[in-house]
Structures are given as C-alpha cells and as structure tokens.
Amino acid sequence: MNIDKNLLDQIAELSRVAAIAIMKVYESADFNVTYKEGDSPLTRADTDANDIIVTELKKLTPDIPILSEEIKEAPFSERKAWDIFWLVDPLDGTKEFIKKSGEFTVNIALIKDGSPILGVVHMPTTGTTYTALVGLGAFKQKNKDAPAKKITTLGYSEGKVKIVASLSHRNKDLEDFIGSIEKAQEDNGGVEALSMGSSLKLCLVAEGAAHLYPRIGPTMEWDTGAAHCIVTAAGGRVTDLTGCDLIYNKEDLLNPYFMVSGTPAFNWQKHLKDS
C-alpha cells in the first residue's frame, strides 16, 4: 500500500462523509446520549460516524488494523505486534457536541512504529479540514471546494505569548502554569489566551494561531494522534512535560500530560509547577 497524497485525500474525503452523518444527528432533536465507563458521554453521532469510518477503512486498507475509541479495545498482547495501524476518534469533543458549541472534530491518523505519519482532522460544522503527511507537509482547507493551503507553526522570539486552552478541562495546575507565564510576561507583551474545544487546539498551534497548547489533564491516544501528525508536519512538536515526543500504541493508551509548541518554542518548562 502506498502511503501518499492519494491516500491522504481519500482519508480526508472519508472524514467528510462521516461528518455528514454527525451533522444529521446534530441537527436532530435526539442525540441518544448514554455514558461509558468513566462518565464519558456517547451519542448516536459517535457510533454512526464510527461505523462509516471503520467500514471504509477495512475496504481501503484491509490489512491494516484499526484502533478506535468506539471499538472494543484490542488487548496489548495483540496490539504490540502492530507496526502500523489506524487510530480513530470518530467524534472528538462529544461534550462540545452535546453543548452545541460547534467545536468538535473527526480524527483519523495512521500510526507507524509508534508515531503518526498521516493525519486528518475535520470540523463538521464549518467544513474545515486539516491534513498532514510526513514528508509532504500540513495543510488547511476551509471547505471541500477551496484550495488546501500549507500551514506552519509560529516560532516564538519575543513579545506576547499566545496560549490556547481547553473549554471543558481547566484545572488549578493549568491556571497556575498560565499565571506564571502571565507574571513573567508583564513587561514583554503579556499573554493572549484562546479557548477551543477538541483537537482543534492542536490545529491552532499547527497553523500558527498560537504558540502553545498545554494539556495538563487526561487524554487518550485517539484524542491526539491525527492532530499530532498535523503539528509535526507543520514544524512543531507534541511532547510530554519532560520534552519527549508522545508515542502511540502503549500498553496503557492514556497520554501523559503534554505540551504542543511551535519551533522555536517559548521556554515553557520553567513555568511548570514542579520545575
């Protein structure tokens, strides 16, 4: 199988097809909300989109296994033999979907040897699609008929620091981190805080709208894989708080706390609580 622009385009189109199913539910009166283990919400849109994506991926690449948030998790004894696999979150930002904020996405990534090499993040409410392929670059397409424009991260030199943070997952450690930067930046342009839901936060860093996205809270591998690829292909990094790149297909699929940054990065580590 060729991992090339043609495959990337096919995955982008698949994300749009899944988005149509999501929007049908979004515009209906009944989301059919249930709750999974850990009190995480699940809607009819999650399952409908998942069915579409998994069915089409099996047709497109029958020999590549699939790990999705909405599929019964494969045991690590099986997964550890996977050198390549699809990592899918059919509806990232279900809480934002339920609140009707519009800030939710379809995330599809191809992971090879623990790193994302292809990624698609599609926003159903706007039609915006972010795509990336290692070696090709990262791109933003405002709608299906618009040209795809190459994006790059915003390196930091001096002045205002732009930080994007979660709409739904604020906590004291995050506020302390941002507060420390605000104090340090009082005479150097200050801090501009942006809020956004789902994997769009990583995409804002990828397209140069923000310098940093700190995630000091829990996420799973399927929450980050696709957008991680987009950040990397745009010239940035997604690392744990020690500066090591996030890896995928771990025995525990929970991500460590992480930082998304452009290159060169703002010196964020000195502002961490334990540093």
C-alpha positions, 0 to 999 in steps of 0.5 A: 500500500502506498502511503501518499497524497492519494491516500491522504485525500481519500482519508480526508474525503472519508472524514467528510462523509462521516461528518455528514452523518454527525451533522444529521444527528446534530441537527436532530432533536435526539442525540441518544446520549448514554455514558461509558465507563468513566462518565464519558458521554456517547451519542448516536453521532459517535457510533454512526460516524464510527461505523462509516469510518471503520467500514471504509477503512477495512475496504481501503486498507484491509490489512491494516488494523484499526484502533478506535475509541468506539471499538472494543479495545484490542488487548496489548498482547495483540496490539504490540505486534502492530507496526502500523495501524489506524487510530480513530476518534470518530467524534472528538469533543462529544461534550462540545457536541452535546453543548452545541458549541460547534467545536468538535472534530473527526480524527483519523491518523495512521500510526507507524512504529509508534508515531503518526505519519498521516493525519486528518482532522475535520470540523463538521460544522464549518467544513474545515479540514486539516491534513498532514503527511510526513514528508509532504507537509500540513495543510488547511482547507476551509471547505471541500471546494477551496484550495488546501493551503500549507500551514506552519507553526509560529516560532516564538522570539519575543513579545506576547505569548499566545496560549490556547486552552481547553473549554471543558478541562481547566484545572488549578495546575493549568491556571497556575502554569498560565499565571506564571507565564502571565507574571513573567510576561508583564513587561514583554507583551503579556499573554493572549489566551484562546479557548477551543474545544477538541483537537482543534487546539492542536490545529491552532498551534499547527497553523500558527494561531498560537504558540502553545497548547498545554494539556495538563489533564487526561487524554487518550491516544485517539484524542491526539494522534491525527492532530499530532501528525498535523503539528509535526508536519507543520514544524512543531512538536507534541511532547510530554512535560519532560520534552519527549515526543508522545508515542502511540500504541502503549500498553496503557493508551492514556497520554501523559500530560503534554505540551504542543509548541511551535519551533522555536518554542517559548521556554515553557518548562520553567513555568511548570509547577514542579520545575 
